[in-house]
């Protein structure tokens, strides 16, 4: 789930959800957790999680809910991911954030360099 700096959900990918859970219930639970993380301290909600390390929560079965803030296009975004118990997630999370960063940040036009005059020898 991707959430913007205003706390609004922007996107959700539940294609990999093999838990058999209701995807709407999963969405509601992740969104509620993300809103609680953001609202923990309204004055510094983003500062609580805008660190290099993600904030991780565990359920009774050991599943992990990872909240990771990142900046793209002068905005702060929150990525909320559900990871299976005892499975590594850091590389997948880093690749996802890199891909999202590429999508959310508009390309900077290349400045054309002045051409050097050709010198005949």
C-alpha positions in Angstrom: 0.0 0.0 0.0 1.3 3.5 -0.9 0.1 6.5 1.1 0.8 10.1 0.4 1.9 12.7 2.9 -1.7 13.7 3.6 -2.6 10.1 4.7 -4.6 9.2 1.6 -4.1 5.8 0.0 -2.7 6.1 -3.5 -2.3 2.4 -4.5 -2.5 -1.1 -3.3 -1.2 -4.3 -4.8 -2.8 -7.4 -3.4 -1.9 -9.7 -6.3 0.6 -11.6 -4.1 -1.8 -12.1 -1.2 -1.8 -15.9 -0.8 -3.1 -15.9 2.7 -6.7 -16.5 1.7 -7.7 -13.5 3.7 -10.3 -11.0 2.4 -8.3 -8.4 0.4 -10.6 -5.7 1.6 -10.0 -6.6 5.2 -6.3 -6.7 4.6 -6.5 -3.2 3.0 -8.6 -1.9 5.9 -6.2 -3.2 8.5 -3.1 -1.9 6.7 -4.7 1.5 6.1 -5.8 1.7 9.8 -2.3 0.9 11.0 -0.7 3.4 8.6 -3.1 6.1 9.8 -2.2 5.3 13.4 1.5 5.5 12.6 0.9 8.9 10.9 -1.3 10.2 13.7 0.9 9.1 16.5 2.1 12.6 16.9 0.5 15.0 14.5 3.2 17.6 14.8 6.0 15.0 14.0 4.2 12.0 12.6 6.4 11.8 9.6 9.5 12.4 11.7 8.8 9.3 13.7 9.2 7.0 10.7 11.3 9.1 8.3 14.5 7.2 9.3 16.7 4.9 7.4 15.2 1.9 9.1 11.6 0.9 8.5 9.1 0.6 11.4 8.1 -3.0 11.7 5.1 -4.5 13.5 4.5 -8.2 14.1 1.2 -10.1 14.6 0.7 -13.3 16.6 1.6 -15.5 13.7 4.9 -13.6 13.1 3.8 -11.8 10.0 5.4 -8.4 9.6 3.9 -5.1 8.6 6.6 -2.8 7.5 6.1 1.0 7.3 8.8 2.9 5.4 8.7 6.6 4.5 10.6 8.0 1.6 10.8 11.2 -0.4 10.0 11.6 -4.1 9.1 14.7 -6.1 9.3 17.0 -3.0 6.7 14.9 -1.2 6.9 12.3 1.6 5.3 8.9 0.9 4.6 6.0 3.2 5.0 2.4 1.9 3.2 -0.2 4.0 4.0 -3.8 3.2 2.9 -7.1 4.6 5.7 -9.7 4.8 5.4 -13.4 5.7 6.9 -14.6 9.0 10.7 -15.0 9.0 11.1 -14.0 5.4 13.6 -11.4 4.4 12.0 -8.2 3.0 14.7 -5.5 2.9 15.9 -6.1 -0.7 12.3 -6.3 -2.0 11.4 -3.2 -0.1 14.4 -1.3 -1.4 13.7 -2.4 -5.0 10.0 -1.4 -4.6 10.9 2.0 -3.3 13.5 2.5 -6.1 10.8 1.7 -8.7 8.2 3.9 -7.0 10.7 6.7 -6.8 11.3 6.4 -10.6 7.5 6.6 -11.2 6.8 9.4 -8.7 9.6 11.7 -9.7 9.2 13.4 -13.0 12.2 13.0 -15.3 14.5 15.9 -15.4 15.1 17.1 -18.9 18.7 16.8 -20.0 20.3 20.1 -20.6 21.9 20.3 -24.0 25.5 21.0 -24.0 26.9 23.4 -26.5 28.6 21.5 -29.2 32.4 21.9 -29.4 33.6 23.2 -32.7 35.3 20.5 -34.8 39.0 21.1 -35.4 40.5 19.7 -38.5 44.0 18.3 -38.3 
